Amino acid sequence: MSRTSPFDALLQQCRDLASERLAAAGSAMLGGADEFLSGLIDKTQDQDTQALLMDSRDLVGRRGGELEREFLDRYGEEFDKSCRKVRKALETDADEGEALELELVGEEELNETLKFKDLSTKLRRACEGHLGALDQRTAVLLGDANLESDDNPFGPRAICEAYKQACRAVSSDVRVRLVLLRLLDDYGAEAFNEMYGELNDLLVDNSILPKIKYGVKKTEGGRVPGSPDEDDEDAAEDEEKAPGKKAAEAATPQDFFSAIQKLMGGAAAQPGAPGTPGGPPALAGAELSSALTRLQSGDASGITTGTVSIAPGGHPGTVNVLKEIKGTNVGASLGSVDAMTLDIVSMLFDELFEDPKVPAGWLVTHCCTWTVFAGENPVPSTWTS
């Protein structure tokens, strides 16, 4: 006994809408086939290819109406087949399944099947925004929360399979059928996207998952590429419910730095003389940038308070000069975040110097890079050690 669903009537309504849109799309596609194929003929110099394209154009002219009818009939069959497959899997005796169909096919037919399968995958990618939502809503209609994308009776796989069977019904020449495949490749994405959008709208109007939470990775802007606008609506609704959420997220980086500062025991220093740790900065802007640049090349002339064990040429040997810089007028001129960065990198070098697995010569002959930021403009400084 077949499994019934409270959504059968709505499923049939969606099927009728899909059939209408596919009929219109097929008519438009075949109506433009003459122009499309003529354009390919003009661009092709190979006589055999030209002959194949002209034969295909003639076939569409003679049997286009039959191809269109076959396409719709075959789609109806594929739709029913997909629904039966899903519902059969939900039955208790799902292991019985449908009768396994085995068929011997030639190499050309196998190649044709693979090309139609590739087209199905291509069309799914092109329509992913609407199809992702439609897959979930169709799963509700069929009562299968684990519905596979390829089992969606509205999906490209079912449509491409129907079109392949229709092409076989009107032509025995596999080369001609592959030319007909190019028609669907050229026209399908736009037509399918429009149809899937309408199907989603119909289901939303009938309260089938009016709001969908996407579980896939989002882009930097927070949206799924090509996804429906309802994601934006959800985001706006969430912001209205939690107006303080955005401000809390904005404060996260500062909280992070504060946590690091606490871990390093960084208590606020008492104000001192200019150029001393905790006192007003002695250097700022271009002057501070110049002092850092000179230090990088081994010139400590910019240091007026404190000492740095740095040799000419920027090779300090195995002395962690970053800790010494912190106690000079240059280190005191750094902002709080810059000074914190200096502390973190200094701790990294402490670990390197104390690690017995790191040869001392390696620290002298290899480059280690750190970055300080002076004022509002980032000034990258690379120290060799």
PyMOL commands that set and color helices and strands:
alter all, ss='L'
color gray80, all
select helices_A, chain A and resi 8-31+33-43+47-90+107-126+128-142+149-151+156-170+174-205+230-241+245-263+285-296+321-326+329-332+336-354+360-365
alter helices_A, ss='H'
color red, helices_A
select strands_A, chain A and resi 370-374+377-381
alter strands_A, ss='S'
color yellow, strands_A
deselect
rebuild
show_as cartoon
